[in-house]
Amino acid sequence: MALPIAAAVPLLARARHDPAAHPAAACWGAAVLHALNLAARGRLLPGLTAQDTDAWRAGPLDPEDMAHLRAVAAAMPPEAYAVPLPDSRPLQVHDPVQLVRALVDAVTDALPRTPAAAHMVGAPFASMAPQYLPGARDWAAEVAAGVDAGVRLSLRLDLAAHGLFDTRDEPRPGRDDAADTPTDTGATPAHAAAEERSAAAAILQVHSLTDPTLVTDAGQLWEGEGPDHFGPRARVDTLLALRRAARVWPPLARFLERTVPDVLPLAEEELYELLGDAAPRLAAAGVAVHWPKELARGLTAAAVIRPAPGTAADGFGFFDTEKLLQFRWQVALDGLPLSEAEMDALAEAHRPVVRLRDQWVLVDPALVRKARKRELGYLDPVDALAVTLNGTTEVDGEEVEVVPVGALAALRSRLTQDAPVPPQPTGLRATLRDYQLRGLAWLDRMTSLGLGGCLADDMGLGKTITVIALHLHQRPTAPVLVVCPASLLGNWQREIERFAPGVPVRRFHGTGRSLEDVDGGFVLTTYGTMRSSAAALAARTWAWVVADEAQHVKNPKSSTGKALRGIKTPARIALTGTPVENNLSELWALLDWTTPGLLGSLKTFRALYAREVEGGEDPEAAERLARLVRPFILRRKKSDPGIAPELPPKTETDHPVALGREQAALYEAVVRETLARIEAAEGIARRGLVMKLLTALKQICNHPAQYLKEAAPGLAARSGKLELLDELLDTILAEGGATLIFTQYVEMARLLERHLTARGIGNQLLHGGTPVRQREEMVDRFQSGRTPVFLLSLKAAGTGLNLTRAAHVIHYDRWWNPAVEEQATDRAYRIGQTQPVQVHRLIAEGTVEDNIAELLTAKRALADAVLTGGETALTELTDAQLADLVSLRRAA
C-alpha cells in the first residue's frame, strides 16, 4: 500500500510506541518523531531538488541530531531498508543513514504544505504541487550547504595576544611585536587601522559534525595540517558557515576577506558586543564563543538593603517607621562583596577586563553601570522587609536578587527559621501538645519583634489555649484585649479561668461595662461593643490586641475594621481557621491589620499578586506571595502529619435527594419566569435578579413552605430533604447519638424546630438573635446530653463553639464556600472529640445545588491557597451559562 507522506506520519508515529508494531515500523516511527521534533524547533530550510523544484529540508542539524538519526539507522532490522539500489550488480541495498535522512526531509517538506496555503497556488514552498525554480540554483547551493554541512564553527578568544591583559603588565591598547600578530593576515587596508587598535583576537575553530570530538583551528585546516577526517568539502563548508554567521554578527564578515580565515582582531566595542547579546545570537546560529580559562567571570550584582548611614547596625530598633534603609547595588567577585575602593575601580573601568584582587576579571558593561550608579534610593522598613522576604525585586525592568545586611538580615533569619520551643509555661493547668508549643514559640517571636501575626490553625486545634499560654509565658504588665464574636465570650472566660487560674479576666460587654481598675490580665469584648466603644478602647494601653475569628474584619473599610485599626498596640494577633474565604483581598486585610504596610496598598496588592494568583495567569505568583506572607501566618491543618493524631476519623457523605412534585413545579416556574426577566436586565439590576433567583431556588430545594413564607404549613411529605432528615434522625437517635443541623436560613431553622417539636424530638435553636448568656446555656445543655438535636444558623454558630457531644453534622443546605462549611463541621470535629464524626450534606438532585456541589468539590482542593468568587461570582455568568446552571435536570 502506497501512502502520501502526510498520511503515513500519524501511523508511523503511533507505531513507535506500539508493542504490536514490527521493529522496522517502530524504527521508521522514531525517525518520523525526530522529524516532527526538528520542525517544532524551527529547523526547516528551503532548497531545490535535483530537478530544480522547491523542497523543504531539515536543517541545520546539531551534532546531537545527527547522532540520533545515526542511532535510529543502526537499530533498524534488515527488513527496514531491504530495497535494492537501481542498476547495482551484484545487488546492493541503500545506506540506512541516507534513507533515514531522506524520510526526515520528506516529512519536513510535507508539513508546511497545508490546505491553509490553498490561496497561494503556485507560490514556491507553499503550494501543494512542486514548483519549478531554475533560476535559484546558486541560492539553493548555499542553503543546501547549510543543511548538509559537515562542520560547525566556534570562536576561541585570545585576549593576552592582543595586549588587553597579560600576567605581568597592566592592560594596554596593543603590541607592535611582530611575533604576536600574523605576518600575512590578508586584511584589507580599510581594516588595518582597526586591527592596530585591536583589544583581542578571535581564533576560528572548525568542528566535525560526524565526529564531535574532532576539532581544529581553521588556520591548520587551510595549511593542510589539520586532521584528514574533515573531508574534501571542509573548507567550502567552513566559508559557507562563516557567511551565515556573519549575517548574525557582521564583524565575522572580515574573516571572508582574509586569505586564510584564521585570526580576527577585535576592537573593544566588538568585544563588548560579545559580552552582551552577540554571543547568545551566535550560539543560536550554532557558533559557540569560548573565553580564556584564566579569565575570571565571577562578578555578580545584587540589590543590597542596609541601615542608612547614622542608624544602628544591629538590634531591631531600625524597624521604627521614621527610619529609612539604604537600597543600593553591591557587586561581588566569587560571592565576596567588593570594597568601596574596588567598586570605584570597577566604575572607572573603560575596558572589558579589569584587575581585581590580583586577577583579571571579565566585566559586563551592565555591571560597570551599576558600580557607577550604586544608589537606588531609600526604603521604609516595611517595604524593605517585604522585598527581603520575597528575595527578589524589579529594578529598571530587571528581576534582581535582594540581599539584606545587618539587622535586616538578622530579622529575616529569625523570621524564616523555626523559633526555639519554650518549656511549658508556669501556671498553665494543661499540657500543650507539640504543635501548640511551636505555635507558642512563633507567637512569642512575632509579638516580641512587634510585627504581629495570624495564627490560622484549623478550628479545634487550640488557638485559644495557645494565646493563654503566651500570656503566662510573657507575663505582660498591661492588659490583653480580646475581640471576638458574642458567642465566644463565655468560651474565652471559661478557658482562661480553667487553664490560667489567677489571671484576671473581665468582660467589657453589655450595660454598665467599664474599663476602670483594669490593671492586667484579659479584657474580653465583642466586635459590636468594640465599634460602639471604639474611643474608650483606643484610649487605653494594651499589651496586645487579639482578634478572634478575624475573618469578621476582612473588610478594612467597614466600621468594624476601622474601629479595630484605631486601637494602638505593640503587637496584634489574628486568630482564624479560614484566612482566605472568598478571595485574596481578605488575606490582605488580615495582614494589613497585624503588620500594617507589609503587602502595600490593596490596589497594589491586587495588581502585583491577587489577579495573577486568582486568575492562574502566572504559575510563580502564588509562590512569590507565599514567600512574602509565610513568616506572618502559621497555618496547621488537622490532616497534617503529627498535628492531631488522636482525632477520630471523619466521614463526609453527599446525600442526593429528589425534589417532590410541588418542589419541581415551583422550581421550573421560578427558573422560567426569572430567566426571562434577567435577559432583559443589565448591570446592577441583572446581578440583583441573579442573586434573587439563586436564593429562591435554594429555598425551594429546602422546602416549599420556606419559599412561599407560609405561616402554618403542613411540612410532611412536601420536601425530599425533610423526609431524608427524618430518616437520618431516626437512625441517629435510635443509637443514642447527638447531631448538629446547620442551615443558612433562620426561617428554615424555625420550620425544622417546629417540625421536630411536633415529632417529639428534643431540640434547640441558636441564631444571630440569641442572647450571649442563653447561648452559653444552650451549649452546656447540649454538651451534657440533655438535648440531642442542635439547630444552628450557619453564620451565627459556624465558628467558635465547642460541640464535641455531636458525632453527626448535617448540612441541610449548601453554603457556596467549602471553607465556611468546614468551619461549621469543626464545631464537632475538634480536639476533645472521641467519636468518629459523620458529615451529611443534603443536595437536591438535578438542581442548582447539584451543579454547585460539583464546583465546590474542585474548589475545596484550593481552599488553603486561593478561593475566588463565591455566590457573587455567579452573577457574572452569561445568560446561557446561568440557564445551564439552574435548569432542572429531571434525568438526574
N, C-alpha and C positions, 0 to 999 in steps of 0.2 A: 504494500500500500504506500503510495507516494503522498506526502503531506506538505503543504507550504510550511515554511519555517515558522511563521507566526502561529499556525495551528499546532505545530509539534512542540512548541515551547512549554505550554502548560502540562502536556503529557509527560515529557521528559523530566520536567521539574518535580512532578509527583513521583516519578519512578526513582528519583534519587533516594527517597526515604521509604520506598515501598518494599517490605520484606519479600513480597512475591515477585518482584521485578528481576529480570535476568541481569547478571553483573554487567553486561555490555550496556544495557539500557541505563543502569544506575550510574555508570561512568559518564555516559553522554549527558545524563541529568546533572551530574556535578559540573560538567563544562558549561551547560546552559545556565545554571545558577551563578557561576562566576561571571558569565557574560552579563547577566542582569545586574550583578554587583558592580561591574565596571560601568555600566550605563547609569546606574543610580549615582555613582561618584562623578559623573560627567566626563568619563574617559571615552569620548566619541570624537573622531576626526573625519572630515570629508576627504574623499580622494577619488581616483579613477580606477576602473578595471583595465585589464589588458586590451579590451575592446573600446576604450575611451568612453565608457558610460559611467555615470555618477554612482558612487558607492560609499557607504559609511563603513568605517573600520574602528576597531577598539584600539585605543591608544591615547597618550603614551602609557606604556606599561612599566610599573615598578619592578624591581628585582623580585619582590615577593609575589607579584602577579605571575611573572614568568616561571618562578619556581612552582607555583600552584598548578599552572597548566601543564608543566612537565610531569608533576606528580600524578595528575589525572591520567595523562597519556601512559605513564609507566604502569599504572594499575589496571589498564584495560586488558581484558582477555583477548585471545586471538580473534574470536568471533566479532569483536567490536570494530575491527578495521580490515577484515578479510575481503578487501576489494583490490583486484589486480591493477597495476599501473598499465595504461594503454600501451600496446606495442612492445611490451617487455618480454624478452626472450633470454633465458627462461623467465617464467612468470615471477614478478616481484609485487609485494604489497606496498601500500602507501606508508610513509612515515607517520606514526600516530600523532606525534607532536604537531606536524603540519596539518593533519586532519582536525585536531582539536582547535588549532588556531583558525582554521577556515570556518569551523562551526561558530566560534565566538564572533568572528567578523560577520557571518551571515545573520546571527541573532541581532547583533548591533545594527546592521543595515535595515532590518525589518522593523525595529522599534519606532524610529521617527516617522515612518511612512504609514500614517494612520488615516482613517476616514476624516479626521478633523482637518486634514490638509487637502480635502477634495476640491476646495475652491482654488487651489494652487496647481491645477492640472498643467503639466508641462514645466513646472518650476523644478530646477535641479535640487536633488536631495530632499524634496518634499513630496513630489508626485509618486504614486504607486508604481507607475511604469518607469523603466530606466530611461535616462536622458543622455543623448549623445553629445559629448563636450570635447570636440577635437582640439580646441584652442587652449585647453587648460593643462596641457601635458607638463610644462615646466613647473607650474604651480603644484600640480599633483605629485611630481617627483619629490619636491621639498616636503610636502605633507607626508608622503609615504616614508620618507626618511625618518620623520618624527615617529611614525608607527613602528617601523622595523629597525630603527637604530639599535645597534648592539652596544652602545655606550651611554653612560651618563657622566655629568661633569660635577666637579666641586672646586672651590677656591680655598687655597691654603694661604692665610695671611701671614706675611713676614714683616714685622714692624722694626726689628733691630737692623735689618739690612739697609733700610732706607732712613736710618738716623732718628726715628721717632723716640726710641729709647734703647739703651743697652745696659749691661750690668755695671758699667764703670762710669759712664758720663751722664750728665743731665740731658734732657731732650734737646735736640737741635734740628733746624729745618731740613738739613740734608747733608750728604757727604760728597766730596769730589773724588773719592777713591775709585779708580778705575776698576779695582777688583770687586767693588760692591755693586756695580751695575753692569748689565750685559754690554759687550763691546759692539755687538751688531743687533740692535733692537728692532730695526726696521720701522721705527716710529717716524711719522711724517713731521716736517718742521713745525707744523701747526701745534703739535703737542710737545715739542721739545722743551719749551719753557715750563709747561705744566709738570713735566717729568723731573725737571731740575728742582721744583718745589715739592716733590712727592713726599708724603708722610709715611707711606707704607707700600708694600708690593703685594699683589695678588698673584699667586702661582697657580696656573691652571693644572688640574689633575683630571685624569681620564679613568673611569671605572668600567669594567666589563659587566654587561647585564647577564651574560650567560654564566659568569663565574664572579660573584660579588667580591671574592677575596682578591681579585686581580685588579691592581691599581698602579698607575704610573704617572709621572709628570708628562705634560704634553710635549715639553722640550725633548725628553728622551724618546717619546714616540716618534717625533719628527726626525730625530737624528738616527733612528733605527736602533737605539739602544734599549728600547722597551721590550717587554715580553712578546713572544711570537703569537700568543693566543688571541690577540685582539682581532686578527683577520685583516684582509686587504682593504676593507671599507672603513677602517678605524678613523683615518684622517678625515675622509669625507663626512662621516657621521659626526665627528667632533666639530667640524666647521658648521654643519647644519644645526647642531645643538647649540653652538655659540650664537648663531644668527637668531634662533628662537629666544635664547636667554637675553640677548641684547634688547629685544622688544620689551622685556620685563624691566631691565635695568640698563639704560643706554650706555653708560661708561664701558660696558663689555664690548661694545662695537669696536673699540680701539684694538682689541685682540685681532680682529679680522684685517686690520691694516698692517699687521706685522708679518714679516717673512716667516717667522716661527711664533705661533701664539703661546708663548711660554710664560712670560712675566709681564704683568700690567702694573706700572707705578700708579698709585692712588694719591690724590690730593686729600687734604684734611677734610674738606667738605664732603668728599666721596666716602671717606671713612666714617664720618658722622652719619651719612645715609645708611651705610651698612649697620651701624649701631641702632638705627631707627627701624623703618619699615621695609628697607630694601632687602635685608636678609630673609625675612619671612616671605616676601614675594618671590624671591629666588627659590627658596625651599619649596614653595608651592609649585614652581615650574620644574622641580627636580634637580636644582643646583644647590648643594649644601655649602655653607660657609664655615670654615674651621679657623678658630682663633688660636694664637700661640698658647701652649700649655702653661708656660711660665707666667702668663699674664693673668693676674688675679681679677676675678669678676664678682667678688663678694659684696659689692656695695649695694645696700638696700636703704630705703627711706620709709619711715613710719611717722605718723602724726602723734606727737607726744603731748600729754596733758600733765602739767606740773603746777605746783603752787606759784602764784605770781611773786615776783621779787618783793621781799619785805614781809612775806607771810610765813607762818610756821611751817617747817619742813616735816614735822611729824605730829602725831596725835590726830584728833578728828575735829579740832576747832575750825578747820577751814570750811566745814560744812555750813557755817554761818552764811546766810544768803547774801550778806553785804560784801563778802569777799569773792573775788573772781579768780579763775585759774587760767594760766597761760596755755595757749594752744599753738604749737609750732612744729616745724619739720625737724626731725632728728635723723641724720644719716649714720649708718653703722657699717663697719667693714667686718665681714665674717661674724656678725652678731654683736660686735663690741662697738658701742657708740663712739663717734668721733668727738674729739675735744673741740672747743670753740676755735682754737688755732687751726686745727685740721679742717674744720668746716670752712674757715676763712680761706685756706689754701685751695680747697675744692671750689669755692665760689670764684676764685681768681683764675681758675684753670681755663685755658684757651685752646687746649688740645684734647684729643680723645683719650689720652692717658695722663695720669698724674702720679707723682711719687708720694706714697703714704706709708708710714711705718716700715721704711726700708724695703719697699717693694713697689713695682709698677702696677698700677690698677687701671683697668679699663673703665671709662667713665661714660655713662649715658648722659646726653645733653639735658635730659629732664631732671636728673639728679643735680646737675650744676645749677639749674634754675631754682630748685628747691633750696639749695645751700645759699643762694644769693638772696632769696626772699623767704626767710625762715619763719617769720612771724605770721601766724594765721588768725590772730585775734585773741580774744578772751572769752571764757565761758563762765556762766554762773554755775554753782556747784551741782545743781540738779541736772542741768544739761550735760555737764562733764561726767556725772555718774552714769547717765543714760547711755552716752556713746561708749563709755568704758565697758559697761556690761554687754553692750551689743558687740563689741570687739572690732567693728569697722565703722567707717563713716564716709561720706562722699565729700571730696574736696575738688573743686573745679571740674566736676563731672567724672572724677576718678574715685573708685572704691578703694580706700586705703585702710591699712591696719592702724588701730588706735592702741597706744601703749601708755598706761598711766605710770606716773613716777611719784615716789614719796608716799605721802599719807593716802592719796587716792589709790595707789597700788595696794597698800595695806588694807584699805577698806574693801576693795574688790576681793582680795584674798579672803577676808573674813566673811564676806557675803556669799562667796561661791564654794567655801569649804564647810564641811559638817562642823557644827558647833560642838564643843566638848559637852558630854552629857553630865548634868549635875546629879548629886545624890538626891534621895527622897527629901523633900522639904520638911524641916522640923515643924511639928504641929499638924501635919496633914493626916487626917484619920482615914486614910485609904492607901492602897498600894498602886502606884501608877504602873501601867504597862510600859513596855519598852518604847513603843511608838509615842506614847504620851510623854515620856521623859524626853524623847527627841523633840517633840513639839514644845515642851517647856524650855529646852535649851535654845530652840530657834526664837521663841518669843522673847526670851531674856536677851538674846543678842540684838534683836531688832529694836526693842524698846531702849536698851542701853545706848544704842547708836543714835537714837532719836529719829529713826526712819519709819517706824510703824510697819505693819504687815497685815496680811489677810490669812487667817487660819481657815482653810477651806476643806477640812475633813468631811467625809460623808456624815450624814445625820446619824447620831447614835454612837459615835466613836469617842465622845467625851470631851468636846471642846470646852464646856463649862468648867469641869474639874481641872482642866489644864490651866485656865485663867486663874482659878482659885489657888492652884499650886504656885503659879507665878507670883501672886501676891505674897504668899508665905515665904517664897524664895528671896524676893527683893525687899520685903517689908517697907514699902513706901510710907513716908510720913504724911503725904497729902492723900485725900480720899480718891478712890477709883469710881468713875461714873460709868454705869452700865445702862445702855439704852436698848430696850427690847420690846417686842410686841406685848400687849397686855396679858396674853395667855401665858407668858413665860415669867411674869413677875414672881409668882409663887414658887415656881421651879427653881429660880435663881436663889430665892431666900432660903428655901429648904436645903438646897445643896451647900450653900455657904455655912449654914448652921450645922449641917451634918458633917461636912468634911473639914471645916476650919472653925470649930467652936472657939469662941472668944474673940473672933474678928468681928468688929461692929458691922451691922448691915441695917440699912434704913430704906424704906420705900418713899420716894418722892412722887406721890400719885394721889389723886382724889382730893377731896376738900380738906382744908386745913393743913396742906402739905407745907413743909418748911425746911430750910437748909441751915437753920440756926443750930449751933452746937455740934455741927458736923466736923469731926476732927480726925478723920482717918477711916479705914475700913472701906465698905462698899456703899454706894448710893445707887438705888435701882429706880429707874423711871421708864416710862413708855414713850414711844415716838410721838403720840398725841400730846402728852404732857410736855415733852421737850419743845414742841412747836409753840405751845401757849406760854411756856415759862422760859423761852429762849434767853431773854435778857438776864434773868436771875441765874441761870446755869452758866452763862458766858462770863458772869462777873466773878465766879469762883475759880480757885486754883485747883486743878486736878492732876493727879499723878499720871493717869492715862484715861482715855475715853474708849470704852468698849462698845461697839455697835453689833449686837447680836441679831441674827437673821438680817444681815446687812444688805441683802437684796432689796430691802424696803427703801433704801436710799439710792437706787440705781439711777434715778433721775436727779442730777445735780441742780436743776433749775426749779425743782419742786420746793415748796415751803419746808418740807422735812429735810431735804438735802441742804438747803441754805441754813436752816437752824443748826444742823449738826456741824457744818463747816464753821459756824460762828463761835463754837466752843473751843477755846485755845487750850492746848495741852502739849507736853513734850513728846508724847507718843500716842498713836492711835492704832487700835486693834479692831479689825473687822472679822466677824465670825459668820460663816455661811457655808452651807453644803453645796450651794449652786452659784459659784462666782459668775457663771455665764448662763442665763436662762434663755435669752432670745437672740442677742447679738453682742458683738464685742464692745459696743459702747457702754454696756453695763460693767464690763471689766475695767474700762477706763474710769468710770465713775467711782468704783470701789478704790482703785489705786490712787486716783486723784485726791481722794479723801485721806487715805492712810499715808501717802507720800506725795504731797502736792507738787505738781510740775514734772514728775518723773516721765510721764507719757506726753508732755506738751499739752497744747490745747486740744479740745475734742475734734476740731476741724482738721488740725494737723495729724492727729492720731488716725482719723478715718482715711485721710489721704495717704499716709505712709504705710498703714498696716491693715486696717479693718477691711477696706474694699478688696485688697489683694487676697487676704485670707478667706473672707466670706465668699468671694467670687471664685476662688480657686485659680486665679489668673497667674499667681506667682507661687510655685511649689515651695520656694525657700522663705516666703514671707512669714509663714507660721513658725518656722524655726527661729528666724530673727526676732520675732515677737517673744517667743518662749525664752530665748536667752536674756532678753531685757527684763521680763516680769518674773522669771523663775525665782530669783532671790527674795522676792517680796510676797510670794504666795506659797504656802505649804499645803499641798493637796495630797491627801491619802484616801484611798477607797477601801471599802470592806473586802473587795476582791483581791487587793494587793497581798502578795505573799507575806505571812507573818503578822499582818495587821490585827485581824480578829479571828484567829483560828478556832476560838471556842464558839463562834456563832454557828447556829444550826443551819441546815440547808434552806434555801428559798426557792420555791417553785412558782413560776408565772404561767398562767393559762389564759388564753383568749377564748371566750365563750360566744360563738356566733349565735344570734337569736333571730328568728324570722319575725317580721312585722305581722301584727294582727290585721284583719281585714280593714278595720276602721283606720288603723295607723297608715296602711298602704294607700288608702283613698285620700286621706288628708295630705300625705307626703307628696303624692303626684300632683294634687291640685295646687299646693303651695309652690312646688317647683315650676309648674306651667305658668301660673299667674305672675310670679315674681321674676322669672327669667324674661318675660315679655316686657316688664317694666324696666329691668336692668338694661336691656338692649337699647331702650330709648333714652337712657340717662347718661350723664357724663360726670367726671370729676368727683367732688366730694359726695354729691347726691348718689352716684353709682356705687361708690365704696360703702356708703351707708346702707344701701339696699342689699349689697352682698352680705354685709355683717348681719343684717336683719334676717336674711334668708338662712344663713348658716345657723343662727340661734334658733329660728323656728323649726328647722329640720331636726336639730338635736333634741329639742323639747318634744317633738312628735315621736322621735325614737324612744324617749324615756317613757312617756305616757300621754295619750291624747288629752287627759284632764289637765296636764300642765300647760299644754299649748292653748287649750280652749279656756283656761283660767276658770274652771268650774268650781263653784263654792262648795257643793256637797256631792262629789262624784261617786259613782259606783266604780270601784277600782278593779275588781276582779275581772279576769278574762278579757281585758281590753289592751293589755300590753304584754308582748312576749318577754320583755325584760323582767317585768314584775313576776310573771309566772316562774321564770327561772330563778329569780331571787328567792321566792318562797321555797323552791326545791332545795336550793343551796342551804338556806337557813334551817330547814327541817333536818337535813343531814348533820350540819354543824352542831345544832343544839342537842340532837339526839346523842351525840358523842360527848356532850358536856363542854363543848368549846365556846369560845367568845369571838366576836368578829367586829371589825370596823367597816362601816359603809360610807364611802366618800361620794359626794355629788357636788358639782359646781353651782347648783341652783338651790337656794334656800327653799323656794316654793316646792321643789321636788322632794326635798328632805322632809318638809311638813306633810306632804302626801304620804310618804313612806312611814312617818311617825304615826299618822292616823291609821294606816293600813295595819301596821304591826300591832298597835294597841288593840285594834278590833279583833286581831287573831289571838290576843292574849300573850304576846311575846314582849317581855320586858325590854324597854329601850329608852334611850335619852338622846336629845338633840343638842349639839353645840354649833352655834353660828356666830357671825360677827357681832350680833347684838347681845350675846350672853355676857352678863357682868363678870368681872375678873374673879371675885370670890366664888361665884357659882360655878365657874369653870373648874376651879381647883377642887371643889366638892365633887363635881362630876367625874374628874379624873380619879379621885380617891375611890369613888363608888365603883367605877369600872374595874380598877386595879384590884379591888378587894373581892371581885366576883359577884357583887350584888346586882349588876346589870349586865346581861350577856351581849346586848347589841348596842353599839355606839354609832349613832348617825352624826356625820360631821360635814360641815361646809368646807370644801377644799381650800378656799382662800383663808378662812378663819382658823382652821385647825390643821393645815398641811405642814406646819413647822412647829418645832419646839416641844411638843407634848411627848411624854413617855408613857406609852400604852402597850407594854410588853405582855399584858394579860392576853391580848388577841393573838391567835395563831392563824387567823384568816383576815385578809384585807380584800374588800370588794369595791372595785371602782364601777359605780353604777353607770356613769357616763365618762367619756374620754376627754381629758384636757388636751390642748393642742401641743403641749410641750412635755416630752417624756421626763425631763428633769424635775418638773413640778410633781408629776405622778410619783416619781421615785422618792421625793421628799415626803410625800404623804405616806407611802408604804413604810418609810423608815420610822414612822411613829411606833410601829410594832417590831420591825426588823432592826434592832439596835442592841448595843451592849446591855446585857441583862436578860435578853430573850433566850429561853431554854428549849422552846418547842420549834419544830420545823414550821416555817411560815408558808402559807398558801396564798398567792395573789390571784384574784379572779378579776378579769376585765370583761365587762358585758358589752358586746358590739352588735348593733343592729345590722343584720345581714343584707348585703346588696345596697347599702345606703352610703351617704357621705361618711358616716362613721367607719364603715368598712374600708373605704378608699383612704381615709386619713390614717387608719391603723397601718396600712402598708407604708405610707410615707414616714410614720413615726418609727417603724422598725428600722428604716435606713438612718433616720435622724438620731436614734438612740446611740448608734455607734460613734457619733460625733459629739455627744453631749459634753464630753470633757474638753473638747477643743473649740469648735465653732458651731453655734446654733443660730440659724438665721430665720427670721420671719416670725413664725407662729401664725395665729389666726389672721392677723392683719395682712400677712403676705398673700393670703388667698384673695384679697380684694383686688390684687393686681393681675389676676388671671384674665385671659380674653374670654369673650362670651362663649366661644366653643369649648375652651378648656373648663370653664365653670360648669357648663351644661354636662360635660363628661364626668365631672367630679360629683355632682349632686344627683344626677338622674338615677332613678331606682332601677336596679338590675334584677328583674324577677327571676332570671335563670339561676342567680346565685342562691 
